[in-house]
Amino acid sequence: MGNNSNNTLIGLLAGTAIGATLGILFAPDKGVNTRQRISDEALAAKERIAEGAMAARDTIATKASHFADKASHLKDSFVESVQAKKMTLDEKVEYIVSDASHKTEDVITTLENQLATLKEKNKKFQKS
């Protein structure tokens, strides 16, 4: 319950109790009966206040549970998002490493071919 709802509930209960008490006091009746009615009304007001407090407690518990569920869901979504991004990053790193490895092999092959060509040219120069 919001703060305004609590204030409204308290005001309503207090107004009811005051109104009932004043009504009893100004009604023509014997003192014993008047005191009994005041006691009965006070007890009824106490029960209404207790019921209002229990309703407020239940509302707060429900909202707290809802908040906890929502927080848990947000945490789970965040963890899933981070894990997905990590997997994507791992895949990109693996691709880069694999691509670099293939390019390294290509460079080595090219260098070996050029070395072989240079050796052939060197043999030709040595024969001449």
C-alpha positions in Angstrom: 0.0 0.0 0.0 1.2 3.5 -0.7 1.6 6.1 2.0 -1.6 7.9 0.9 -3.6 4.6 1.2 -2.3 4.0 4.7 -3.2 7.5 5.7 -6.6 7.2 4.2 -7.2 3.9 6.0 -6.0 5.2 9.3 -8.2 8.3 8.9 -11.2 6.3 8.0 -10.8 4.0 10.9 -10.2 6.8 13.4 -13.2 8.7 12.0 -15.4 5.7 12.3 -14.3 5.1 15.9 -14.8 8.7 16.9 -18.2 8.9 15.2 -19.4 5.7 16.9 -18.2 6.9 20.3 -19.8 10.3 20.0 -23.0 8.7 18.7 -23.1 6.4 21.7 -22.3 9.2 24.2 -25.1 11.5 22.9 -27.7 8.7 22.6 -30.1 8.6 25.5 -29.4 5.4 27.4 -28.3 4.1 30.8 -24.6 4.6 31.8 -24.0 0.9 32.0 -25.3 0.3 28.5 -23.4 3.3 27.2 -20.1 2.1 28.7 -20.8 -1.4 27.2 -21.5 0.0 23.8 -18.3 2.1 24.0 -16.4 -1.0 25.0 -18.0 -3.0 22.1 -17.2 -0.2 19.6 -13.6 0.1 20.8 -13.2 -3.7 20.4 -14.7 -3.6 16.9 -12.4 -0.7 16.0 -9.4 -2.6 17.3 -10.4 -5.6 15.2 -10.8 -3.4 12.1 -7.4 -1.8 12.7 -5.9 -5.3 13.1 -7.6 -6.4 9.8 -6.3 -3.3 8.1 -2.7 -4.0 9.4 -2.9 -7.6 8.2 -4.2 -6.5 4.8 -1.3 -4.0 4.6 1.2 -6.7 5.6 -0.2 -9.1 3.0 0.0 -6.4 0.3 3.6 -5.7 1.3 4.5 -9.4 1.3 3.0 -9.8 -2.2 4.8 -6.8 -3.6 8.1 -7.9 -2.0 7.7 -11.4 -3.5 6.9 -9.8 -6.9 9.9 -7.6 -6.6 12.1 -10.6 -5.7 10.8 -12.6 -8.7 11.4 -9.6 -11.0 14.9 -9.1 -9.7 15.7 -12.8 -10.1 14.4 -12.7 -13.7 16.5 -9.7 -14.5 19.6 -11.4 -13.0 18.9 -14.5 -15.1 18.5 -12.4 -18.2 21.7 -10.5 -17.5 23.7 -13.8 -16.9 22.3 -15.3 -20.2 23.2 -12.1 -22.1 26.8 -12.1 -20.7 27.2 -15.8 -21.5 25.9 -15.3 -25.0 28.3 -12.4 -25.6 31.2 -14.5 -24.1 30.4 -17.3 -26.5 30.3 -14.9 -29.4 33.6 -13.4 -28.3 35.2 -16.9 -27.9 34.0 -17.8 -31.4 35.5 -14.6 -32.9 38.8 -15.3 -31.1 38.9 -18.8 -32.4 38.1 -17.7 -35.9 40.9 -15.0 -35.7 43.4 -17.6 -34.4 42.4 -20.1 -37.0 42.6 -17.5 -39.8 46.0 -16.3 -38.5 47.2 -19.9 -38.4 46.1 -20.5 -42.1 47.7 -17.3 -43.2 50.9 -18.2 -41.4 51.0 -21.6 -43.2 50.4 -19.7 -46.5 53.3 -17.3 -45.7 55.6 -20.2 -44.8 54.7 -22.1 -48.0 55.3 -18.9 -50.1 58.7 -18.3 -48.3 59.7 -22.0 -48.9 58.8 -21.7 -52.6 60.8 -18.4 -52.9 63.7 -20.1 -51.0 63.6 -23.0 -53.4 63.6 -20.6 -56.4 66.5 -18.7 -54.9 68.5 -21.9 -54.4 67.8 -22.9 -58.1 69.1 -19.5 -59.2 72.1 -19.8 -56.9 72.9 -23.2 -58.5 72.7 -21.6 -62.0 75.1 -18.8 -61.0 77.5 -21.2 -59.4 77.7 -23.4 -62.6 78.4 -20.4 -64.7 
